[in-house]
Amino acid sequence: MAATLRATAPAAYLSEQVADVLAADIRAGRLAAGDKLPSQAALVNQFLVSRTVVREAVSRLKSLELVDSRQGSGVYVREPGFSPLNFDARSAVSKQAVIQMVELRRALEAEVAELAAQRRSQADIKRIRKSIILLDKAVLAGGDGVEEDVRYHRAIAEAARNPFLIGTLEYLSQFLRGATRVTRANEARREDFARQVRDEHEMIVRAIEAGDAAAARLAAAQHMNNAIERIEQAEPGFWTQAGVQLAGPLVTGLPIRANNTAPVAMAIKE
């Protein structure tokens, strides 16, 4: 099993690529239920990546419920317990795919924010506040803030105290992270966009902190609505340059099946 990865990609993105290759092998039956994954060292040599990348990739496979660890033995492919939800990759283009992912986020994030406002503890508020500080620091240091943005929304999800919502977000994380990568790249090109995002994050946190569930839902939904507007307002050149490159994995990076459909990381339990 050979794979060519983009060596210049950030470690987080490389781990996604490694996980996607292994997930495709599992779903295609090249790695069957009960098979043991190659050792960490073997995967490092196979993909020419670091041990950290391999560990993150395996962690992602676990969150997708594709593999399990057996103490002292290794990591094994799980028995299939779900059928993949499919969509036709040919019908999506980069800008369209990103907007569709943000629409999906809107449905999830609004519910998560409302529940977080109802159930949050002071410890949750501290974690959410800390995630905003880390996001600001990452941006000031010249980073894209993608991972920090994901952690901010994850902190809110944890405050919602609903493992099924968290699990759904985990299933969809590879696509949601990709959409976040595109939206943040677009927002970084304009100071007013970046300021709007910062203000929107603050509005969500304030509503959660105040225990105002309705305001939290509205703020989270509006944050996603505004993200779509910012995508629509992106300079035309963005979608012929950075936008296409970053959005491509949302469609072209997916393993394509014989019927030209691509599996989405969401599950329908049998």
PAMARTI-858760 format. One record per residue (C-alpha): residue number from 1; residue in three letters; x, y, z. Coordinates in steps of 0.2 Angstrom, whole numbers. Layout:
PAMARTI-858760
<r><num>NUM</num><residuo>ala</residuo><x>X</x><y>Y</y><z>Z</z></r>
...
end
This chain:
PAMARTI-858760
<r><num>1</num><residuo>met</residuo><x>0</x><y>0</y><z>0</z></r>
<r><num>2</num><residuo>ala</residuo><x>8</x><y>16</y><z>-6</z></r>
<r><num>3</num><residuo>ala</residuo><x>3</x><y>34</y><z>-4</z></r>
<r><num>4</num><residuo>thr</residuo><x>10</x><y>51</y><z>-9</z></r>
<r><num>5</num><residuo>leu</residuo><x>7</x><y>64</y><z>3</z></r>
<r><num>6</num><residuo>arg</residuo><x>10</x><y>83</y><z>2</z></r>
<r><num>7</num><residuo>ala</residuo><x>26</x><y>84</y><z>12</z></r>
<r><num>8</num><residuo>thr</residuo><x>24</x><y>103</y><z>14</z></r>
<r><num>9</num><residuo>ala</residuo><x>7</x><y>102</y><z>22</z></r>
<r><num>10</num><residuo>pro</residuo><x>6</x><y>106</y><z>41</z></r>
<r><num>11</num><residuo>ala</residuo><x>7</x><y>91</y><z>53</z></r>
<r><num>12</num><residuo>ala</residuo><x>-12</x><y>92</y><z>56</z></r>
<r><num>13</num><residuo>tyr</residuo><x>-16</x><y>91</y><z>38</z></r>
<r><num>14</num><residuo>leu</residuo><x>-4</x><y>76</y><z>35</z></r>
<r><num>15</num><residuo>ser</residuo><x>-12</x><y>67</y><z>49</z></r>
<r><num>16</num><residuo>glu</residuo><x>-29</x><y>69</y><z>40</z></r>
<r><num>17</num><residuo>gln</residuo><x>-21</x><y>62</y><z>24</z></r>
<r><num>18</num><residuo>val</residuo><x>-14</x><y>47</y><z>32</z></r>
<r><num>19</num><residuo>ala</residuo><x>-30</x><y>44</y><z>41</z></r>
<r><num>20</num><residuo>asp</residuo><x>-40</x><y>46</y><z>25</z></r>
<r><num>21</num><residuo>val</residuo><x>-29</x><y>33</y><z>16</z></r>
<r><num>22</num><residuo>leu</residuo><x>-30</x><y>20</y><z>30</z></r>
<r><num>23</num><residuo>ala</residuo><x>-49</x><y>23</y><z>31</z></r>
<r><num>24</num><residuo>ala</residuo><x>-51</x><y>20</y><z>13</z></r>
<r><num>25</num><residuo>asp</residuo><x>-42</x><y>4</y><z>14</z></r>
<r><num>26</num><residuo>ile</residuo><x>-53</x><y>-2</y><z>28</z></r>
<r><num>27</num><residuo>arg</residuo><x>-69</x><y>3</y><z>19</z></r>
<r><num>28</num><residuo>ala</residuo><x>-63</x><y>-5</y><z>3</z></r>
<r><num>29</num><residuo>gly</residuo><x>-59</x><y>-21</y><z>13</z></r>
<r><num>30</num><residuo>arg</residuo><x>-40</x><y>-21</y><z>10</z></r>
<r><num>31</num><residuo>leu</residuo><x>-39</x><y>-20</y><z>29</z></r>
<r><num>32</num><residuo>ala</residuo><x>-52</x><y>-32</y><z>35</z></r>
<r><num>33</num><residuo>ala</residuo><x>-61</x><y>-33</y><z>52</z></r>
<r><num>34</num><residuo>gly</residuo><x>-49</x><y>-41</y><z>64</z></r>
<r><num>35</num><residuo>asp</residuo><x>-33</x><y>-36</y><z>54</z></r>
<r><num>36</num><residuo>lys</residuo><x>-19</x><y>-28</y><z>64</z></r>
<r><num>37</num><residuo>leu</residuo><x>-13</x><y>-11</y><z>58</z></r>
<r><num>38</num><residuo>pro</residuo><x>5</x><y>-9</y><z>54</z></r>
<r><num>39</num><residuo>ser</residuo><x>16</x><y>-4</y><z>68</z></r>
<r><num>40</num><residuo>gln</residuo><x>19</x><y>15</y><z>71</z></r>
<r><num>41</num><residuo>ala</residuo><x>37</x><y>13</y><z>65</z></r>
<r><num>42</num><residuo>ala</residuo><x>30</x><y>4</y><z>49</z></r>
<r><num>43</num><residuo>leu</residuo><x>18</x><y>18</y><z>46</z></r>
<r><num>44</num><residuo>val</residuo><x>31</x><y>31</y><z>48</z></r>
<r><num>45</num><residuo>asn</residuo><x>41</x><y>23</y><z>35</z></r>
<r><num>46</num><residuo>gln</residuo><x>27</x><y>20</y><z>23</z></r>
<r><num>47</num><residuo>phe</residuo><x>20</x><y>38</y><z>23</z></r>
<r><num>48</num><residuo>leu</residuo><x>37</x><y>46</y><z>27</z></r>
<r><num>49</num><residuo>val</residuo><x>29</x><y>56</y><z>41</z></r>
<r><num>50</num><residuo>ser</residuo><x>33</x><y>59</y><z>59</z></r>
<r><num>51</num><residuo>arg</residuo><x>27</x><y>48</y><z>74</z></r>
<r><num>52</num><residuo>thr</residuo><x>16</x><y>62</y><z>79</z></r>
<r><num>53</num><residuo>val</residuo><x>7</x><y>62</y><z>63</z></r>
<r><num>54</num><residuo>val</residuo><x>4</x><y>44</y><z>64</z></r>
<r><num>55</num><residuo>arg</residuo><x>-2</x><y>45</y><z>82</z></r>
<r><num>56</num><residuo>glu</residuo><x>-15</x><y>58</y><z>77</z></r>
<r><num>57</num><residuo>ala</residuo><x>-20</x><y>48</y><z>61</z></r>
<r><num>58</num><residuo>val</residuo><x>-24</x><y>33</y><z>72</z></r>
<r><num>59</num><residuo>ser</residuo><x>-33</x><y>44</y><z>85</z></r>
<r><num>60</num><residuo>arg</residuo><x>-44</x><y>50</y><z>71</z></r>
<r><num>61</num><residuo>leu</residuo><x>-48</x><y>32</y><z>65</z></r>
<r><num>62</num><residuo>lys</residuo><x>-53</x><y>28</y><z>83</z></r>
<r><num>63</num><residuo>ser</residuo><x>-65</x><y>43</y><z>83</z></r>
<r><num>64</num><residuo>leu</residuo><x>-72</x><y>36</y><z>67</z></r>
<r><num>65</num><residuo>glu</residuo><x>-74</x><y>20</y><z>76</z></r>
<r><num>66</num><residuo>leu</residuo><x>-64</x><y>11</y><z>63</z></r>
<r><num>67</num><residuo>val</residuo><x>-51</x><y>4</y><z>74</z></r>
<r><num>68</num><residuo>asp</residuo><x>-48</x><y>-1</y><z>92</z></r>
<r><num>69</num><residuo>ser</residuo><x>-32</x><y>-2</y><z>103</z></r>
<r><num>70</num><residuo>arg</residuo><x>-28</x><y>-18</y><z>112</z></r>
<r><num>71</num><residuo>gln</residuo><x>-16</x><y>-15</y><z>126</z></r>
<r><num>72</num><residuo>gly</residuo><x>0</x><y>-23</y><z>123</z></r>
<r><num>73</num><residuo>ser</residuo><x>-5</x><y>-30</y><z>106</z></r>
<r><num>74</num><residuo>gly</residuo><x>-8</x><y>-15</y><z>94</z></r>
<r><num>75</num><residuo>val</residuo><x>-22</x><y>-7</y><z>84</z></r>
<r><num>76</num><residuo>tyr</residuo><x>-35</x><y>-18</y><z>76</z></r>
<r><num>77</num><residuo>val</residuo><x>-49</x><y>-15</y><z>63</z></r>
<r><num>78</num><residuo>arg</residuo><x>-66</x><y>-15</y><z>71</z></r>
<r><num>79</num><residuo>glu</residuo><x>-81</x><y>-25</y><z>65</z></r>
<r><num>80</num><residuo>pro</residuo><x>-91</x><y>-13</y><z>53</z></r>
<r><num>81</num><residuo>gly</residuo><x>-106</x><y>-6</y><z>63</z></r>
<r><num>82</num><residuo>phe</residuo><x>-113</x><y>7</y><z>51</z></r>
<r><num>83</num><residuo>ser</residuo><x>-116</x><y>11</y><z>33</z></r>
<r><num>84</num><residuo>pro</residuo><x>-108</x><y>26</y><z>26</z></r>
<r><num>85</num><residuo>leu</residuo><x>-119</x><y>41</y><z>20</z></r>
<r><num>86</num><residuo>asn</residuo><x>-114</x><y>45</y><z>2</z></r>
<r><num>87</num><residuo>phe</residuo><x>-115</x><y>61</y><z>-9</z></r>
<r><num>88</num><residuo>asp</residuo><x>-110</x><y>63</y><z>-27</z></r>
<r><num>89</num><residuo>ala</residuo><x>-93</x><y>71</y><z>-28</z></r>
<r><num>90</num><residuo>arg</residuo><x>-96</x><y>77</y><z>-46</z></r>
<r><num>91</num><residuo>ser</residuo><x>-110</x><y>88</y><z>-41</z></r>
<r><num>92</num><residuo>ala</residuo><x>-99</x><y>99</y><z>-29</z></r>
<r><num>93</num><residuo>val</residuo><x>-87</x><y>113</y><z>-33</z></r>
<r><num>94</num><residuo>ser</residuo><x>-75</x><y>121</y><z>-21</z></r>
<r><num>95</num><residuo>lys</residuo><x>-85</x><y>136</y><z>-16</z></r>
<r><num>96</num><residuo>gln</residuo><x>-101</x><y>127</y><z>-16</z></r>
<r><num>97</num><residuo>ala</residuo><x>-94</x><y>113</y><z>-5</z></r>
<r><num>98</num><residuo>val</residuo><x>-87</x><y>125</y><z>8</z></r>
<r><num>99</num><residuo>ile</residuo><x>-104</x><y>134</y><z>9</z></r>
<r><num>100</num><residuo>gln</residuo><x>-113</x><y>117</y><z>11</z></r>
<r><num>101</num><residuo>met</residuo><x>-101</x><y>113</y><z>25</z></r>
<r><num>102</num><residuo>val</residuo><x>-104</x><y>129</y><z>34</z></r>
<r><num>103</num><residuo>glu</residuo><x>-123</x><y>126</y><z>32</z></r>
<r><num>104</num><residuo>leu</residuo><x>-121</x><y>109</y><z>41</z></r>
<r><num>105</num><residuo>arg</residuo><x>-110</x><y>118</y><z>54</z></r>
<r><num>106</num><residuo>arg</residuo><x>-124</x><y>131</y><z>57</z></r>
<r><num>107</num><residuo>ala</residuo><x>-137</x><y>117</y><z>61</z></r>
<r><num>108</num><residuo>leu</residuo><x>-125</x><y>109</y><z>73</z></r>
<r><num>109</num><residuo>glu</residuo><x>-117</x><y>124</y><z>81</z></r>
<r><num>110</num><residuo>ala</residuo><x>-133</x><y>133</y><z>85</z></r>
<r><num>111</num><residuo>glu</residuo><x>-139</x><y>118</y><z>94</z></r>
<r><num>112</num><residuo>val</residuo><x>-123</x><y>115</y><z>103</z></r>
<r><num>113</num><residuo>ala</residuo><x>-122</x><y>134</y><z>109</z></r>
<r><num>114</num><residuo>glu</residuo><x>-140</x><y>133</y><z>115</z></r>
<r><num>115</num><residuo>leu</residuo><x>-136</x><y>117</y><z>126</z></r>
<r><num>116</num><residuo>ala</residuo><x>-120</x><y>124</y><z>132</z></r>
<r><num>117</num><residuo>ala</residuo><x>-129</x><y>140</y><z>138</z></r>
<r><num>118</num><residuo>gln</residuo><x>-140</x><y>129</y><z>148</z></r>
<r><num>119</num><residuo>arg</residuo><x>-127</x><y>117</y><z>155</z></r>
<r><num>120</num><residuo>arg</residuo><x>-111</x><y>126</y><z>156</z></r>
<r><num>121</num><residuo>ser</residuo><x>-100</x><y>126</y><z>172</z></r>
<r><num>122</num><residuo>gln</residuo><x>-88</x><y>139</y><z>177</z></r>
<r><num>123</num><residuo>ala</residuo><x>-74</x><y>127</y><z>172</z></r>
<r><num>124</num><residuo>asp</residuo><x>-82</x><y>126</y><z>154</z></r>
<r><num>125</num><residuo>ile</residuo><x>-82</x><y>145</y><z>153</z></r>
<r><num>126</num><residuo>lys</residuo><x>-64</x><y>146</y><z>158</z></r>
<r><num>127</num><residuo>arg</residuo><x>-59</x><y>133</y><z>144</z></r>
<r><num>128</num><residuo>ile</residuo><x>-69</x><y>142</y><z>131</z></r>
<r><num>129</num><residuo>arg</residuo><x>-61</x><y>159</y><z>136</z></r>
<r><num>130</num><residuo>lys</residuo><x>-44</x><y>151</y><z>136</z></r>
<r><num>131</num><residuo>ser</residuo><x>-47</x><y>144</y><z>118</z></r>
<r><num>132</num><residuo>ile</residuo><x>-51</x><y>162</y><z>112</z></r>
<r><num>133</num><residuo>ile</residuo><x>-35</x><y>168</y><z>120</z></r>
<r><num>134</num><residuo>leu</residuo><x>-25</x><y>154</y><z>111</z></r>
<r><num>135</num><residuo>leu</residuo><x>-34</x><y>158</y><z>95</z></r>
<r><num>136</num><residuo>asp</residuo><x>-29</x><y>176</y><z>96</z></r>
<r><num>137</num><residuo>lys</residuo><x>-11</x><y>172</y><z>100</z></r>
<r><num>138</num><residuo>ala</residuo><x>-10</x><y>160</y><z>85</z></r>
<r><num>139</num><residuo>val</residuo><x>-16</x><y>174</y><z>73</z></r>
<r><num>140</num><residuo>leu</residuo><x>-5</x><y>187</y><z>80</z></r>
<r><num>141</num><residuo>ala</residuo><x>10</x><y>175</y><z>78</z></r>
<r><num>142</num><residuo>gly</residuo><x>6</x><y>173</y><z>60</z></r>
<r><num>143</num><residuo>gly</residuo><x>-4</x><y>157</y><z>60</z></r>
<r><num>144</num><residuo>asp</residuo><x>-20</x><y>153</y><z>52</z></r>
<r><num>145</num><residuo>gly</residuo><x>-29</x><y>149</y><z>68</z></r>
<r><num>146</num><residuo>val</residuo><x>-38</x><y>133</y><z>61</z></r>
<r><num>147</num><residuo>glu</residuo><x>-34</x><y>121</y><z>74</z></r>
<r><num>148</num><residuo>glu</residuo><x>-37</x><y>134</y><z>88</z></r>
<r><num>149</num><residuo>asp</residuo><x>-53</x><y>139</y><z>80</z></r>
<r><num>150</num><residuo>val</residuo><x>-58</x><y>120</y><z>80</z></r>
<r><num>151</num><residuo>arg</residuo><x>-53</x><y>119</y><z>98</z></r>
<r><num>152</num><residuo>tyr</residuo><x>-64</x><y>134</y><z>102</z></r>
<r><num>153</num><residuo>his</residuo><x>-79</x><y>126</y><z>95</z></r>
<r><num>154</num><residuo>arg</residuo><x>-75</x><y>109</y><z>103</z></r>
<r><num>155</num><residuo>ala</residuo><x>-74</x><y>118</y><z>120</z></r>
<r><num>156</num><residuo>ile</residuo><x>-92</x><y>124</y><z>117</z></r>
<r><num>157</num><residuo>ala</residuo><x>-97</x><y>107</y><z>112</z></r>
<r><num>158</num><residuo>glu</residuo><x>-90</x><y>99</y><z>128</z></r>
<r><num>159</num><residuo>ala</residuo><x>-100</x><y>112</y><z>138</z></r>
<r><num>160</num><residuo>ala</residuo><x>-116</x><y>105</y><z>129</z></r>
<r><num>161</num><residuo>arg</residuo><x>-114</x><y>88</y><z>139</z></r>
<r><num>162</num><residuo>asn</residuo><x>-121</x><y>78</y><z>124</z></r>
<r><num>163</num><residuo>pro</residuo><x>-109</x><y>64</y><z>119</z></r>
<r><num>164</num><residuo>phe</residuo><x>-120</x><y>61</y><z>103</z></r>
<r><num>165</num><residuo>leu</residuo><x>-117</x><y>79</y><z>97</z></r>
<r><num>166</num><residuo>ile</residuo><x>-99</x><y>78</y><z>101</z></r>
<r><num>167</num><residuo>gly</residuo><x>-98</x><y>61</y><z>92</z></r>
<r><num>168</num><residuo>thr</residuo><x>-106</x><y>68</y><z>76</z></r>
<r><num>169</num><residuo>leu</residuo><x>-94</x><y>83</y><z>76</z></r>
<r><num>170</num><residuo>glu</residuo><x>-80</x><y>70</y><z>77</z></r>
<r><num>171</num><residuo>tyr</residuo><x>-87</x><y>60</y><z>63</z></r>
<r><num>172</num><residuo>leu</residuo><x>-88</x><y>76</y><z>52</z></r>
<r><num>173</num><residuo>ser</residuo><x>-72</x><y>84</y><z>58</z></r>
<r><num>174</num><residuo>gln</residuo><x>-61</x><y>80</y><z>43</z></r>
<r><num>175</num><residuo>phe</residuo><x>-74</x><y>90</y><z>32</z></r>
<r><num>176</num><residuo>leu</residuo><x>-78</x><y>103</y><z>45</z></r>
<r><num>177</num><residuo>arg</residuo><x>-59</x><y>107</y><z>47</z></r>
<r><num>178</num><residuo>gly</residuo><x>-57</x><y>108</y><z>29</z></r>
<r><num>179</num><residuo>ala</residuo><x>-71</x><y>121</y><z>28</z></r>
<r><num>180</num><residuo>thr</residuo><x>-64</x><y>130</y><z>42</z></r>
<r><num>181</num><residuo>arg</residuo><x>-47</x><y>131</y><z>34</z></r>
<r><num>182</num><residuo>val</residuo><x>-55</x><y>139</y><z>19</z></r>
<r><num>183</num><residuo>thr</residuo><x>-66</x><y>152</y><z>28</z></r>
<r><num>184</num><residuo>arg</residuo><x>-51</x><y>157</y><z>39</z></r>
<r><num>185</num><residuo>ala</residuo><x>-40</x><y>159</y><z>24</z></r>
<r><num>186</num><residuo>asn</residuo><x>-53</x><y>171</y><z>16</z></r>
<r><num>187</num><residuo>glu</residuo><x>-56</x><y>180</y><z>32</z></r>
<r><num>188</num><residuo>ala</residuo><x>-37</x><y>183</y><z>35</z></r>
<r><num>189</num><residuo>arg</residuo><x>-36</x><y>193</y><z>18</z></r>
<r><num>190</num><residuo>arg</residuo><x>-47</x><y>207</y><z>25</z></r>
<r><num>191</num><residuo>glu</residuo><x>-45</x><y>215</y><z>42</z></r>
<r><num>192</num><residuo>asp</residuo><x>-64</x><y>219</y><z>44</z></r>
<r><num>193</num><residuo>phe</residuo><x>-68</x><y>200</y><z>41</z></r>
<r><num>194</num><residuo>ala</residuo><x>-55</x><y>195</y><z>55</z></r>
<r><num>195</num><residuo>arg</residuo><x>-63</x><y>208</y><z>67</z></r>
<r><num>196</num><residuo>gln</residuo><x>-80</x><y>202</y><z>63</z></r>
<r><num>197</num><residuo>val</residuo><x>-76</x><y>184</y><z>67</z></r>
<r><num>198</num><residuo>arg</residuo><x>-68</x><y>189</y><z>83</z></r>
<r><num>199</num><residuo>asp</residuo><x>-83</x><y>199</y><z>88</z></r>
<r><num>200</num><residuo>glu</residuo><x>-95</x><y>185</y><z>84</z></r>
<r><num>201</num><residuo>his</residuo><x>-85</x><y>173</y><z>94</z></r>
<r><num>202</num><residuo>glu</residuo><x>-86</x><y>185</y><z>109</z></r>
<r><num>203</num><residuo>met</residuo><x>-105</x><y>186</y><z>107</z></r>
<r><num>204</num><residuo>ile</residuo><x>-107</x><y>167</y><z>107</z></r>
<r><num>205</num><residuo>val</residuo><x>-97</x><y>166</y><z>123</z></r>
<r><num>206</num><residuo>arg</residuo><x>-105</x><y>180</y><z>132</z></r>
<r><num>207</num><residuo>ala</residuo><x>-122</x><y>172</y><z>129</z></r>
<r><num>208</num><residuo>ile</residuo><x>-116</x><y>155</y><z>135</z></r>
<r><num>209</num><residuo>glu</residuo><x>-108</x><y>164</y><z>150</z></r>
<r><num>210</num><residuo>ala</residuo><x>-125</x><y>173</y><z>154</z></r>
<r><num>211</num><residuo>gly</residuo><x>-135</x><y>157</y><z>152</z></r>
<r><num>212</num><residuo>asp</residuo><x>-145</x><y>164</y><z>138</z></r>
<r><num>213</num><residuo>ala</residuo><x>-149</x><y>149</y><z>128</z></r>
<r><num>214</num><residuo>ala</residuo><x>-159</x><y>158</y><z>115</z></r>
<r><num>215</num><residuo>ala</residuo><x>-146</x><y>172</y><z>112</z></r>
<r><num>216</num><residuo>ala</residuo><x>-132</x><y>158</y><z>111</z></r>
<r><num>217</num><residuo>arg</residuo><x>-142</x><y>149</y><z>98</z></r>
<r><num>218</num><residuo>leu</residuo><x>-145</x><y>165</y><z>88</z></r>
<r><num>219</num><residuo>ala</residuo><x>-127</x><y>171</y><z>90</z></r>
<r><num>220</num><residuo>ala</residuo><x>-120</x><y>154</y><z>84</z></r>
<r><num>221</num><residuo>ala</residuo><x>-132</x><y>153</y><z>69</z></r>
<r><num>222</num><residuo>gln</residuo><x>-128</x><y>171</y><z>64</z></r>
<r><num>223</num><residuo>his</residuo><x>-109</x><y>167</y><z>65</z></r>
<r><num>224</num><residuo>met</residuo><x>-112</x><y>154</y><z>52</z></r>
<r><num>225</num><residuo>asn</residuo><x>-123</x><y>165</y><z>41</z></r>
<r><num>226</num><residuo>asn</residuo><x>-110</x><y>178</y><z>42</z></r>
<r><num>227</num><residuo>ala</residuo><x>-97</x><y>165</y><z>37</z></r>
<r><num>228</num><residuo>ile</residuo><x>-107</x><y>161</y><z>21</z></r>
<r><num>229</num><residuo>glu</residuo><x>-108</x><y>180</y><z>17</z></r>
<r><num>230</num><residuo>arg</residuo><x>-89</x><y>182</y><z>19</z></r>
<r><num>231</num><residuo>ile</residuo><x>-87</x><y>167</y><z>7</z></r>
<r><num>232</num><residuo>glu</residuo><x>-99</x><y>176</y><z>-5</z></r>
<r><num>233</num><residuo>gln</residuo><x>-89</x><y>192</y><z>-4</z></r>
<r><num>234</num><residuo>ala</residuo><x>-72</x><y>184</y><z>-6</z></r>
<r><num>235</num><residuo>glu</residuo><x>-62</x><y>192</y><z>-20</z></r>
<r><num>236</num><residuo>pro</residuo><x>-64</x><y>182</y><z>-37</z></r>
<r><num>237</num><residuo>gly</residuo><x>-45</x><y>179</y><z>-36</z></r>
<r><num>238</num><residuo>phe</residuo><x>-47</x><y>169</y><z>-20</z></r>
<r><num>239</num><residuo>trp</residuo><x>-57</x><y>155</y><z>-28</z></r>
<r><num>240</num><residuo>thr</residuo><x>-44</x><y>153</y><z>-43</z></r>
<r><num>241</num><residuo>gln</residuo><x>-30</x><y>153</y><z>-30</z></r>
<r><num>242</num><residuo>ala</residuo><x>-30</x><y>149</y><z>-12</z></r>
<r><num>243</num><residuo>gly</residuo><x>-48</x><y>144</y><z>-11</z></r>
<r><num>244</num><residuo>val</residuo><x>-47</x><y>131</y><z>-24</z></r>
<r><num>245</num><residuo>gln</residuo><x>-32</x><y>123</y><z>-16</z></r>
<r><num>246</num><residuo>leu</residuo><x>-39</x><y>123</y><z>1</z></r>
<r><num>247</num><residuo>ala</residuo><x>-56</x><y>117</y><z>-3</z></r>
<r><num>248</num><residuo>gly</residuo><x>-51</x><y>104</y><z>-15</z></r>
<r><num>249</num><residuo>pro</residuo><x>-49</x><y>90</y><z>-1</z></r>
<r><num>250</num><residuo>leu</residuo><x>-67</x><y>93</y><z>3</z></r>
<r><num>251</num><residuo>val</residuo><x>-71</x><y>84</y><z>-14</z></r>
<r><num>252</num><residuo>thr</residuo><x>-56</x><y>78</y><z>-23</z></r>
<r><num>253</num><residuo>gly</residuo><x>-47</x><y>72</y><z>-8</z></r>
<r><num>254</num><residuo>leu</residuo><x>-61</x><y>59</y><z>-4</z></r>
<r><num>255</num><residuo>pro</residuo><x>-59</x><y>41</y><z>-9</z></r>
<r><num>256</num><residuo>ile</residuo><x>-70</x><y>39</y><z>-25</z></r>
<r><num>257</num><residuo>arg</residuo><x>-80</x><y>23</y><z>-27</z></r>
<r><num>258</num><residuo>ala</residuo><x>-84</x><y>14</y><z>-43</z></r>
<r><num>259</num><residuo>asn</residuo><x>-101</x><y>23</y><z>-44</z></r>
<r><num>260</num><residuo>asn</residuo><x>-92</x><y>40</y><z>-42</z></r>
<r><num>261</num><residuo>thr</residuo><x>-99</x><y>43</y><z>-25</z></r>
<r><num>262</num><residuo>ala</residuo><x>-88</x><y>48</y><z>-10</z></r>
<r><num>263</num><residuo>pro</residuo><x>-91</x><y>43</y><z>8</z></r>
<r><num>264</num><residuo>val</residuo><x>-95</x><y>56</y><z>21</z></r>
<r><num>265</num><residuo>ala</residuo><x>-88</x><y>53</y><z>38</z></r>
<r><num>266</num><residuo>met</residuo><x>-106</x><y>51</y><z>46</z></r>
<r><num>267</num><residuo>ala</residuo><x>-114</x><y>35</y><z>51</z></r>
<r><num>268</num><residuo>ile</residuo><x>-131</x><y>28</y><z>50</z></r>
<r><num>269</num><residuo>lys</residuo><x>-131</x><y>14</y><z>63</z></r>
<r><num>270</num><residuo>glu</residuo><x>-138</x><y>-3</y><z>57</z></r>
end
